[in-house]
Each structure stands twice: as structure tokens, then as C-alpha cells.
Amino acid sequence: MAVRAALGRLLQPSDDLANAPPVAVLDYGYWQTEFGGDRSVVGKTIDLDNIPVTVVGVAEPNFGQLVPGQGWDLWLPLDLFSRMNTHWSSSNDDETQWWLTIIGHLKPGVSLAQAQGAVSLFFRNEMLHGATPLSKEADDPRISLVPVQKGLTGNRWQYEEPFYLLMAAVSIILLIACSNVSGLMLARTASRQREIAVRLALGAGRARVIRQLLTESVLLAVGGAVIGVFFSYWSLAALRSSDWLGSIHDFAVKPDARILFFTVLVSALAGILPALAPALRGTRIDLTPALKENARTLPNTSQRGRRFNLGSALVVAQVMLSMLVLAGAGLLVRTLANLRNINPGFDTRNLLLVELDLKDNEYTPQQAQNLYRELQSRFSSLPGVTNVSYSSDALLSGSLWSGGTALEGRKEEVERNLLSVGPHFFATMRIPLLAGRGFAPNDFGSKHKVAIVNRAFTQRYLEGRSPLGLHLGASKDDPGAEIIGVAGDAKYDDLEKPVEPTEYFPLEKGRVNFELRTAATPEALIPAARSIIHELDSHLPPANFTTQTKQIDGSLFRERLLAHLSSFFGLLALGLACIGLYGLLSYEVTRRTREIGIRSAMGAQQRDVLRLVVGQGIALALAGAIAGLAGALGLTRYLQSLLYGVRPTDPATFVSVAFLLTLVSLAACYIPARRATKVDPMTALRYE
């Protein structure tokens, strides 16, 4: 990997021998946070599952983002893996268990196709003709070599599409801002017609005037970019100091030279392109009328009936783009609301989750049962605790255990999810028992195996018939587990998934998650619960504490990120579009001051003037909204994979967004229209 050591040395081939002393290399960030950057850590011994491991070095700071969103605290020799207490280490010598990640460099002069052919040939021979053949000729086993960025995706698959979506939203915001600036530049260029005419009359070439106007625009854009760069550093630092970034915190980038170059380039383009059309148009003027003392403010005859000019087109484009962003944001907000309103099948309120990792090499099944019962008893005695139970995995934690088994009375195997639980689990989680009984104390550790299935199990495999008394997993030598009850349906690992057939059975040993039902705030019990665990076994790894509601919020992080950021971008787009509309109407009122004065002098009422200006603004807003609605109907289908419980063409969302757009546009039109009604006819007739 071409990694260097920041301190000490890295792992060597001699460290991976069976008789080599256990060593470890620390991650740089872990060294900083847990050891305070102490340089004397090299040579010290740390305890991992009762194995003394010597720290031989610290990896360089940049090595830690090999897999996006996943990090490691330390690296160990592979040979040490069999001695570590991991949940899958018992099967690490099983040839059917594939768990290694292999990374390599191509030799100079060797192509990817050559390397892939050589590796596939070796792999094929082993799979078909090795000591334990694992494949048949028809399986055609082969190896595909892929770049490390494609092979080690980590959490990239989960966030790749949302990030592209957010980038598209940012690009739309940039387009709206550019069209906004272009409209303002049009107005400013129009107000400087006499100045530009003087420059041209004095001998300045048209190219030189255009260059001056573009330079002014670029300077403004670069000034804004400099402020934006400082703001981006501050905002990202603020996000990193909080938990707002959630699960993407580990691979959230920070501004660097490439991003700075990209920002400067985009800012320069954002300065040049919006000013190009106003500059070309502003320098294409007739010098004779432009140099007159009282230049024309009324539209000439050629412009009558052509009120939909370039400025109006830019406003329509801004409103249309705002409609696209707002429609997407509305659909994502509806998705988040739908997910939060899902009934998971159990009560998620006032539930404290305590995750413990019992070491299999230290606890026998009987010892684990004793510890579970003692913890359950002590947790139950805490003030405000109404019920306590435990399970192998917490519900809606993302973990899933599933497999096939035999069901009495059926020839085919049945697929079901599996969850091992403790006493009073269904009462604690408030999952109703629909038939039979729950687990009794003598069911734990008993040779007579029992199980409880959910309603989805009976509906899929028994067509609603009672499963009580039937056996799961029976064979010639094993009677299997007797079904003693039917529980209500509850979501297992993911809110978005439908409820699958599930089997619950008594937990014997291993990792455990305690569920504490409380009458008050669950977080208040964390210090007391931590103290109880330490009293019973101070050598246990530190427990993880959270609440069920926080865990669910964490599982909806991607949806919250999209809903919040898209809403922010949507409101920003709407604000920019309304500023553009306000700017255009203000310019129109100023440009037509004399016309408005003449109308007022000839008897026009304030409501007539108000209707004139507001009507123009609303016409532009409606034109943009209709165009945006048509575009949104075509583009929001790309959001299909990110939506839940709402269609990409949801009428309620589009109507709500259009209503909001119209309402805000009215507010943007009112101020210029109100100012137009205050025009004094006498002053207006002497205008300029």
C-alpha cells in the first residue's frame, strides 16, 4: 500500500509467523485521541482479549480512508486473527467461509488482462481440482481484478446517488445565481448607456468596453468566491465538531488545493458568462439618441408588445429551476415524514439500549445465563425502569440474521429471520403475543428447544393456520424446536423493508443487547447502568448506550441529510428567484417612471398601477412555474430509488410547491408595485 510509519515501524513478514510475538500498528487518529500523541507508546503493551500485544508503530496520518466511511484503530498480523475473539473467528479455517480482502500491485509490464488470466487459472484449478473442490465445471469459477476504488466501496454505494443529487441541486442554485446576476447586469448596463456611449464616442473600441464590463463582473465573482471559501472552511469545521454529519463523518472531505482550484474556476466562469450577454447588448447602442440630454425612458414602438425581453426570460428561467429543486425537496421531505410515521410493530419510546460483548472464551453458556439474569435483575431495580429484557441484536439496528430450515408438514425448507431473545422480551418491546405463550425461565438452557414465530410466518407458510406444536429444524437425530407461540409482526433490521417471517428463540450466550423500558428519560439511567456492569465484571469491553429513537434516527440519516439539505437548497433557490423577480420589477418601475406618471396624470388609479406591475410579475412567475412543473414531472423519476410511500409525480407535492412559489412571488412583486403607486405625476413628467 506504500504506507509509511509516522512513528516506529510497520508490520513485517516476520510478524506474521505462527511463533512470532503479537504486535500491532496504531492508526494515527486513534494514537492522537486515545494516547494523546505520546511518542513513547512504541514498545508498550496493550491487552486485546487477554492477549498482550506490543505496539511497534503508528501509521502515517493519510492512511485510514482505504474504505470510505470505515476506519480502523489498529492493524494486526493476519496470523493473530485465529487467536482473537471475533464473532466469526470460529470459522476462519473453514474453506467455505470467504472473508479475506486481497489487494495487490501489477508488476511493471504486466497488463490487467494478463494478471487476471493468471489469477483466474490458479483459482479455477483450486476450486475444481483442489483438496476440497468447491465448484463444478458448470459454475465456471473465475476472478475479476478491479481497481481498489471499485472493489472497496464501503459506504459509497449508500451515498453515491444522494451526493450526485445534491451536486445537481447545487448546480441549479449556481445557474439561478448566474441568471440573477445576469439580470442585474442587464439593468446596470441599461442605466450606464450614456456612459458607454461617451466611451465609444471618445474612441474606445467595443471589445475594450466589453472587456471592462467583464472585468468588473469577474472581480465581483472572485470577491464572492473568497468569502465563500472562508465560509466553507468555517461551516465544515462546525459540522465536524457536531454529530450532524452522522455516519459520513469519517469520509467527509475538507477543502484542499483541488477544491480551491475548482472553486476559482467556477467563480471565474460565473463572473464571465452572466456578464457576457449584458456586455454585448450594452455596447450595441445607437450613439446619437444615447448622447442626448433627455434619453428615452419610454419603450419605443419596436418594443411595444415585446415586453418578454431577455430580463424576463432570465426571471422565468430562475422560477423554473426553483420549481425543480422545490419539487425534489418536497418529495424527499414527504419520504422522511412517511418513514417516521411507520409503525414498526413495537413501542420505540422510552427505551434504553445497552450493548455488551461477552467474550466466548471467558464465558460458558451457563455463566453467560447467570450474568444475563443478574444484569436483568439489577437493571430492573433501577428507579423508573418498568421492564427489562435482552436480545442478540437490537431491533432496527441494521443487523440481520436469516437462514433456511425444515418445517414440520412441509417438504421444502422455509426461509426466515432469526433473533435470539431473553425473558419478557415481548412484554418489554410491547410486541403482542397473538397465540400460545412466551418464553419461561426454564426454556433457557433447556434441552427441549422452543421457538416463537411471528404472524408473517404463519401467513406465508401455514396460510394463517396455527403453528402451535409444530417443529422447526427437525431431523433424524434432532427433534428441532417446538413452536410455542405466535407474536405480532415487528420490523427487524430496516424500516423500509416489509415484515418477513421471523423466528424467536432463547438466547444462550455471546453478544447481547439489553432493552430497558423506562417511565422517564432513558439517558438519565446510563451512569447507573454503566456502574452495574462494572461491578459485575470490570474486564468486559465498554458497553454502548443509545436509545431506540436515536437508533432509528441514525438509520434514517441518509433520508434526513437529503431532506434537510434539499429543503435548504430549495428555499435558497426560491429566495434567489424572488430576488431576481423583485430586481426586474424594480428596474421596470424605474425605467417606466415617466410612463407611470403619464398614466396617473390621465386618470389611472393606484389599483390600476398596482395591477399593471403585479400582473407582469405574476405572469412571469406562472410561466416559470408551468415550465418548472413540466420539467419536474420528467426529472423527479430519477428520485424513485430514494423515495418511500410517495410517487415521483405526487400531485399534492407539486400543487403545494406551486402554491408556495406563487405566494412568495406575490410578496416579491408587491414592494415594487407599491412603490409604483407612490409615483408623483408632476415629478415623473420631469423625470431625467
N, C-alpha and C positions, 0 to 999 in steps of 0.2 A: 504493500500500500504506500510505500515511500514515506512512511511516517517517521518523524524524528522524536527524540526524547527531549522534553523540556527540563527534565531532571533525572539523574541516574541513567538507567539503560532500559531497553525494551525487552520483550520476550525473545529467547533464542531457541534454536532447535534442541539444545541440551536440556532446556527446561521442560520439554515435552516427553521425556523418558519416564518409564514406569517407576524407576527408583530415584528420580530427581526430587529434591526438596520443593515443597509447594511455594510458588512465588506469584506475585500479582503486579500489574501496572495500573496506576490510578488514572482516571480521567482528570483532565486539567481543572474543569469546573468543580468536580467533586473534591479535588485536592484543595481548592480555594475555599469552598463553603464548609467542608467538614473538618479540614485540618488547618484552616487559616493560612494556607500557603507556606506552612512550615517546611523548610528545606531539609530539616533533619528527619523527615518521615522515611526517607530511604534507609532501609535496613531494619526498620521497626516491624513488629509482628502484629497482625490483626487476626481475629478469630472469625472463621466462616464455618458454621455448622460443626463446631468443636474441632476444626482443622486449623492449626496455626499456619498462617500464610505470611511470608515475608514480602514486604513492599520493596521492589527493586527499581522502580522508576515512575515517572509521570509523563504521560503522552503530551505532545505539543497541543497548544490551545485550539488549533483549527480542526483537529481530528475529533469528531464527536457527532458530526452530521452525516454519517455514512448512509443512514436510513432516515428519510425525512420524518420528523415527529417522534423518533425513538432515540433514546440515548442510553448510555451505559455508565455505571460508576467505576467499574474496574474491569480489566481483562485478565483471564487466567489461561494457563496451558490447557489444551484440549484433553490431555490425559487425566487431568484433575477432575474432569466432569463426572466420571463414574463414581467418584467418592463424595461428590456434593449431594446434598439433599434437595433435589429438584423434583417436581411433581411428575416428571416424565423420565427421570434418570433410571428407574427400574427397567425401562425397556430400551435403554440406549445401546444394548448389544443385539437387539432384535433386528435381523436383516430386513424385515418388512416395515420397520419404522424409519422413515426418511426425515431427518431433521437437520442435516448439515447444510450450511451455505458455503459454496466453494467459489472463490474469486481468484483470478489469475491474470497475468500479463502475456500477451502474444510475444513470441520470440521475434527478433528482427528478421525480416524477410519472409515470415510465415503469414499467410492470409487467414482471414477468419474462416473461410470455407475449408481450407486445409486443416486447420486446428479442429474444426467441428467434425470433419470426416474422421480424423484420428481418434478423437474422444468418443464419438458415436460407435466406432468399430469396437473399441475396448468395452464400452458399456453394453453393447449388444451381445458380445461374447459372454460377458459375466451374467447377464440377465437370462440368456438362453441355455448356456452350457456351463455355468459356474457350479460351485459345490452345492448350492441350493438354488436351482433355477426358479426364477420368479415370474417369467413371462413365457408366452408361446410365440411361435413364428407369426401367427396372425396379428399379434399385438404390435409388431414392428417397433420395438423399443429403440429410441434414439435420443440424442442430446442436442439441445439448441443452445448455442452460445449467444448471449445478448449483452449489450452494454450495461454497465453496473447501474446506470440511472434507470434503465428499464427493468432490470431484474430486482433491484432493491427499492420497491415503490413505497414501502412503509404506509404512511397515512396519505400519500399523494393521491391515490385513487379516490379518497373521500372528499378531498378539497380541490382537485384539479378543475372540475366543471364549475363549482361555485366561484373560484378565483377568476376564471375566464369570464364568467358572467359579471363579476364586479368590475373587471377591467373594461368590459364593454360599457358598463354604466358610467365609469369614469371618462371613457372616450366620448360618450354622448354629452356629458357635462362639459367637456372641453369644446365640443362643437357648438354647444349652446353659448358658452362664454365667447368663443370666437365670433359667432354671428352677432352676439350682443355688442362686442367691441366694434365689429364692422358697422353696425347700425349707428353707434355713437360717432364713429369716424366719418360716416356719411354726413351726419348732422353738423359735425365740426367743420368738415371741408366746405359744406354749403355756406356756413357762416363766415368762412375765410375767402370767399370767392373774390372779393375786391383786392385782398392782399395778394392772392395768387395771380390775379390779373395784372397787378402792378409789377410783380416779379417778372412775369412773362413779357410785359411791355418794355421793361428795362433791359431785356436781352437774355434773361435766364432761359435755358433750354427746358423743354418739357421733361426730359429724363432727369435733369438736375432737381426740378421741383418734386418729381415723384420720389427721387432718392431722399430728399429732405423729409417728406411725409412718412416714408417707410422707416427712416432712421428714428423719427420721433416715436413711432409705434413700437419699434423693436426695443428702444430704451425703456418704454413703459412696461413692456412684457418682461424684459430682463429684471427690472426692478421688482415686479411682482414675483418672479421666479426666485429671486434671492430671499425675499420674505417667506415664500413657500418652503424653501429648503430648510431654513431655520425652524419653521413651524413643524415640518415633518420630523426633524430630529427631536423636537420637544414632545410632539404628540406620541411618537413611538416609544420614547423613554417613559412617558406617563402610562401608556398601555402596558409596557413590560413591568412596571412597578406595581400593577394591579393584577387581578385574576381575570381581567376582561378577555384576554386573548385565549384563555382556556387551553384546550388541547393542542392548539397550533403554536403555543408559546415557544416550544423547543426549536421550531424551524422558521420562526418569523424573522425575515431578513432585516438588516439595518442598512441605512443609506451608505453606499460606497462610491468609488470613482465611476463605476459603470452607470449607476443610477443617476449620479450627478451629471454625467455627460448626456444621458438620455433626457434629463430634465432641461438642461440648457438647450439641447437640440429642439425639443418640442416647444420650448418657450420662444426660441427664435422663429420657428415656423408659425407659432401662434401670434407673433408680432408682425410677420411679413404678410401672410395670406389674408387676414381680415382687413389689412390696410390697403391691399393691392387694388381692389375694385374701387374704393373711395378715391384713391390717389389717381387712378386712370380717369375716373369720371370727373374728378375735381379739376384736372388740368385740361379737360376738353371743353373749354368755355369760349364764348364769343366776347372778345375784349371790349368792343365798343359799348354795349349796354352795361357790361360789368363795371366799367370805369366811370359810369355816370354817377352823379352825386346821390340821386334817389333811385337805387336799384330796385328792380321789380320784386315785389313780395307776393303779388297775386299770381296764381298759376296762369301760364299763357294758354292761348287757345289750343295749342297742340297737346296740352296736358289735360284738358278738360275731358272727363270720362276715363282718364287713366290714373286714377288715384292709387291703384295697386302697383306701386313702384318698387324699387329694389329694397327700400327700407321696410315696406310692408311685407315683402316676400321673406325677409330675414326674420321678422316677428312671427310670421306663420310657421316658418321652419323651427323656431325656438319652441313654440307651443306644441308643435307636432312631436318633437323629440322629447319634450317634457311628458307628453302623454305616454310615450313608450316606456320611460323609466317609471312613471307613476303606476302604470298598469302592471308592470312586472313586480314592483314593490307591493302593490295591493294583493296580488296573488300569493306572494311569499308570506305576507303578514297573515292572510287567511289560512295558509298552511300551518303556520306556527300556532295560531289560535285553535285550529282543528286538532292538532296533536296534543295541545294542553288540555283540551276538553275530552280526550279519550278516557273512557272508563277502563282502567287496567284490570279490573276484577278483584281488587283488594284496596284497602284504605291506606293511602300514602301519607296521611297527615300524622304528625307527632310520632315519627318512627325513627329511632336512632339505630344506625347500623355499625356494628363493631366487627371488623375483620381480623381474625387471628390465624397464624400459620403454625400449626403444631408439627413438629418435626417427627417424621415417621420413624427415624432411627432412635428416638428418645422415648416415644410413647407407644405402648402396646395398645391394642383395641380396648382392653379393659381400663387401662389408665386413662385413655382418651375419654371414655364414657364417664369415668369418675370426675375428670376435670370439667367436662361439659355440664354435668349435673350440679357441681359445686358452683361454677360460674353462673348458671341459670338461677340457682337459689340465691346467691349473693346479689345478682343484678335485680332480682325480684324484690329484694328487701330495700332497695334504694327508694327514697321519698319521691312520689309522683309516678312511679313505674306501675302500670296496671297489668302488664303481661310480658312474658319473655319467652322466646324460642330461638332456634338456630337452624341453619341450613348450610349445605355445601357451597352454594352460590347465592348471592343476594338477587332478588328479582329485579329485572330491568337494569342489570349491571353490564350487559353486553356479553356475558359468558353463557355458553350453551353446551349442554351435554346431550347427545342423542345417539340412537342406535336401533337395531332391529332385534326382535325376539319372537319366540313362539307364543301363541295364544291358544289356550285350550279350545278346541272346537273349530279351529281354522287351519287349513293346510299351509297357507302362505305365512311368512313372517310379517309382523306388524312393525311399522316404524313409529317411534315415539320419543319425546324428550324425556330426560331423566333428571330428577332432583332429589337428593337425599336430605331429609329434614329431621328435626328433633321434636320432642313432645310439645303439644299445644301450638304447633306451627300454624294451623288453620285458624285457630282462635285468635292468635296474635296478629296475623295478617288480615283477619276478618274476611277469610275466604269461606263461604258457606259449605257445609257438608250436606249434600243432597240425598245421600243414602248410606246405609251402613254406619260404621264408627270410625273414629280417629285412631291414631296410634296410642297404645297404652304403654306404661313404663316397661312392662315385661316383654314388649315387642323389640326392645333394643338389646342386642346381644343374644337374642334367642335363635335357636337352630331352626325354628319354624318361621320361614320368611313370609312377610306380609307386604302388601302394597296397596296404595290408593291411586285411582285413576281419575282424570277429570271428565267433564261431560263431553268434551270434544272427542275423547277416546271412545266413549260408548256410542256416540252418534256416527262415527266413521266406521268402526269395526263391528259394532253389535246392533246397529240400526235402532239405537235407543233402548235395547233390551238391557236388563240388569246384569252387570258383570259379577255380582257378589258370588263368591265361592269358586269362580274360575281361577286358573293358574296361569302365570306368566313365566316363560323360560323353562318350562318343564322338559326333562329329558329322561333317559333310561335310569341314570344314576342320581338325578336331582329332581325332586318334585316341583321345584320352582317356587315362586312367591304367590301366595293366595291373595286375591283381591278382596279387601275387607271394607272398602268404602268408595264413594264417588264424590269428588269435590267439584265446586263450581269452577268455571273457566277463569284463568288469570293469565295475563301477559307474562312471558318468561324473560326473554332477553331484549326485545325490541318493541317499542310502542307501535311502530308502523306495521309489524307483521301480524297476520291473523293468528288466533289462538290455535296451537297444534295439540294433537293428542299428547298427554303428559302422564308419566308415572312417578309417583312419590313413594319413597321407601325410607326406612330408618337409617340415619347417619351413624357410622361406626367410628371413623377416625379421620385424621387429615385436616386440611384447611377447613375453617368453619367461619360462618358469618352469623353473629348474634343479632337478633331483631328485638329491640326494646320499645314496647308501646308505652308512651308517656301521656300524662294528663296535662303537661305544660311544655315549655320549650325544650326540645330534646338536647340541644347543645349544652345546656346547663349541667347535664349529667356526665359529660366527658371526663372531667377531672376525677370524679368519684369512680367511674368505671375503669379508668386507667390505673388508679390506685389498687383496685381489687385485683386486676390482672397481675400487677407487680407483686402483690402479697402472695398470690398462689404460685407464681413461677416467674422469678425475676430474669430468667435466661431466655424467655420467649422473645422472638423478634417484636419490635414495637407494633402495636395494633394500629390499624387505620380506622378513623372515625369519620362518619359522614351521616347525613340524614337522607331519608328516601326521596324527599322533594329535591334536595340538592343533586342527588344522583340522577334523577330524571332530568333536571335542568341541564346537567352535564351531558346526558345522552342527546339532548336537543341543541347542543352547542352550535352545530353547523346551521341548523334552521334559525336559531336566534341571531347568529352572525349575519346571515343573508337578510333576514327580515329587518334588523336594525340598520345595517349599512345601506341596503337598498332604499329604505324609508328616508334615511338621511340624504342620499343622493337624489331621490325623487323630490323631496322638499327643496333641496338646493336648486335642482333643475327648474322647479316651479317658480322659485324666487327669482332666478336669473331671467326666465321668460317674462315674468311680470315686470321686472326692471326694464327689459327691452321694450315691452309694450308701453310702459309709462314714459320711457325716454322718447319713443317715436311720437306718441301723442303730445308730449310736452313740446317737442320740436315743431310738430304740425300746428299747435296752438300759437307758438311764437311766429312761425312763418306766415300764418294766416291771420295775424292780429288785425291787419287793416281790413281784410275781408270780413272778419267777425264784427269789427266796428261798423262797417257799412251795413251789414245785416241788421245790427241792433239799431242803427240810425233809421233804417227803413221800416222798423216796427217789429223785428223779431223779438220774441220773449226769451227770458232766461231758460225756460224749459226747452225751447226750440234749439238754442245753442248747446244746452246740455245733451239733448238727444242727438245732435249732429256729431259731437265729439265721442260720446259714449257709443253711439251706433257704429262709428268707424272702428273703435277698439273691439267691441263685441263681435263685429263681423270678422275681424282678423282672428280673434280667439276661437270662434266657431269653425272657421276654415281650418285652422291648425288642429283643433280637436278632432274634426272629422277625418282629416288626413292621418293624424296620430292613431285614431281608433282603427282605421283600416290597416295601418302598419302593425299595430299591436296584435290584431287578430291573426296576422300571419306570423309574427315573430315569437309570440308567447308560447307557441307549441314547443319551442326548444327548451322550455322550462318544465316539460312534462315529468322528467325523472326527479325533479326537486319538489314537486307538489304532492300534497296529500289531502284528499277529501274535497278538492276543488278542481274544476276543469280549466285548461288554459284559456278557454273562451267564456269564462264565467260572466254572465250578463250583469249580475249585481255589482261585481268589482268594476267593470267598465263604466256602468252608469254612475257609480259613486265617484270614480276618478273624474269623469266628465263634469259632474256637478261641482266637485271641488275646484276644478280648473276654471269653470265659468264664474264661480263665486269670487275666486281670487282675482280673476281678470277684471271683474266689475270693480273691485276695490282699486286695482291699478289704473282703471280708466277714470275713476271718479275725481281724483285730485286734479289732473289736467283739465277735465271738463268743468270742474268747479271754478278753476282759475279763469277759464274762457268766459264764464258767465259774469265775471267781475270786470271785463274789459270796458273801459270808458270810451264811448264812441268818439268824443272830441279828441281824446289822446290818441286813439287808434288812427284817426284820419290824418293826424300829424306825424304818424309813425315813420321813422327814418327821415 
